[in-house]
Amino acid sequence: AQAVAGLRASQLAALGTNLHGLSPAAFAALPADRIASLANLQLSTLTAAQFAALSAQQLGALSAAQVKILTPGQLDGLRGHVQWLSPAAVTGLNSTLLTELAADFSAAQLAALSPAQQGVVQKARDETAALLNRLSDSGIRVQVNAALQSGESLFSYNGLLKVLQDVNTSMGSATLTSAQFNDLKALTASVGKVL
């Protein structure tokens, strides 16, 4: 980590995409200005664990252009730390990622979004509320609420997978009732409306 902290921008550029081979602790030793100087290709090869190791100052140094190229897997590494991105940086997120991460945004980040982006976030929030009102099976409602409380989005792969796995676990060997089936169809329809 000490050696990595001393790397100059030209040395980082020379490493190219080999940055992904650094341990998360070593990568996190980079000063914020060096993180901000990374090329898009370098950023695209980094691991979720490397992103998870970054500090608020380092994540705050990322630009909207840099955030725009991050993969969902990399952004998964930011769970619980999305609010550390600058308000300008979150404007680089596409619609899908906005719906997945919006629950973690700060008021300043939400205010920085364009009207179209704010509409995407609001649509996801409205559809989540509408879905909760439509669910008739208490077991599925509990699993959906549990996913939301854990910070998952119903509109992400991980969030939807968590709900389905938890429903499966809670059902055990019981057969699916028509109410449960209808609730799962409602969940699928909500995802389709938002995405």
CORGI-V18736 format. One record per backbone hydrogen bond with DSSP energy under -0.5 kcal/mol. CO is the residue of the C=O (numbers start at 1). NH is the residue of the N-H. E is the energy in kcal/mol with one decimal. If there is no record, write none. Layout:
CO/NH/E  CO/NH/E
This chain:
1/5/-2.3  2/6/-0.9  3/6/-0.6  4/7/-1.7  8/12/-2.3  9/13/-2.4  10/14/-1.9  11/15/-1.4  12/16/-0.8  13/16/-0.8  15/18/-2.1  16/19/-1.0  17/20/-1.3  18/21/-1.8  19/22/-2.1  23/27/-2.8  24/28/-2.4  26/29/-1.1  27/30/-1.7  31/34/-0.9  31/35/-1.8  32/36/-2.4  33/37/-0.7  35/38/-1.3  39/43/-2.5  40/44/-2.4  41/45/-0.7  42/45/-1.0  43/46/-1.4  47/51/-1.8  48/52/-2.5  49/53/-1.1  51/54/-1.3  55/59/-2.6  56/60/-2.4  57/61/-0.7  58/61/-0.9  59/62/-1.4  59/86/-0.5  63/67/-2.6  64/68/-2.1  65/69/-0.7  66/69/-0.9  67/70/-1.2  71/75/-2.5  72/76/-1.8  73/77/-0.9  74/77/-0.9  75/78/-1.5  76/79/-1.5  78/81/-3.8  78/82/-0.6  81/84/-2.2  82/85/-1.9  86/90/-1.7  87/91/-0.6  88/91/-0.8  89/92/-2.1  90/93/-1.6  94/98/-2.4  95/99/-2.0  96/100/-1.6  97/101/-2.2  98/102/-1.9  101/104/-2.2  102/105/-1.4  106/110/-2.4  107/111/-2.3  108/112/-1.3  109/113/-0.8  110/113/-0.8  114/118/-2.9  115/119/-1.9  116/120/-1.6  117/121/-2.1  118/122/-2.6  119/123/-2.4  120/124/-1.9  121/125/-2.2  122/126/-3.1  123/127/-2.6  124/128/-2.1  125/129/-2.3  126/130/-2.6  127/131/-2.5  128/132/-2.3  129/133/-1.5  130/134/-1.4  131/134/-0.5  131/135/-1.8  136/138/-0.6  137/141/-2.3  138/142/-2.4  139/143/-1.9  140/144/-2.7  141/145/-2.6  142/146/-2.4  143/147/-2.0  144/148/-2.3  145/149/-2.9  146/150/-1.6  147/152/-2.2  148/151/-1.5  153/156/-1.2  156/160/-2.5  157/161/-2.7  158/162/-2.3  159/163/-2.0  160/164/-2.5  161/165/-2.9  162/166/-2.6  163/167/-2.5  164/168/-2.4  165/169/-2.6  166/170/-2.6  167/171/-1.8  168/172/-1.5  171/174/-2.0  177/181/-2.5  178/182/-2.6  179/183/-2.1  180/184/-2.4  181/185/-2.2  182/186/-2.2  183/187/-2.3  184/188/-2.2  185/189/-2.5  186/190/-2.3  187/191/-2.1  188/192/-2.3  189/193/-2.2  190/194/-2.0  191/195/-3.0
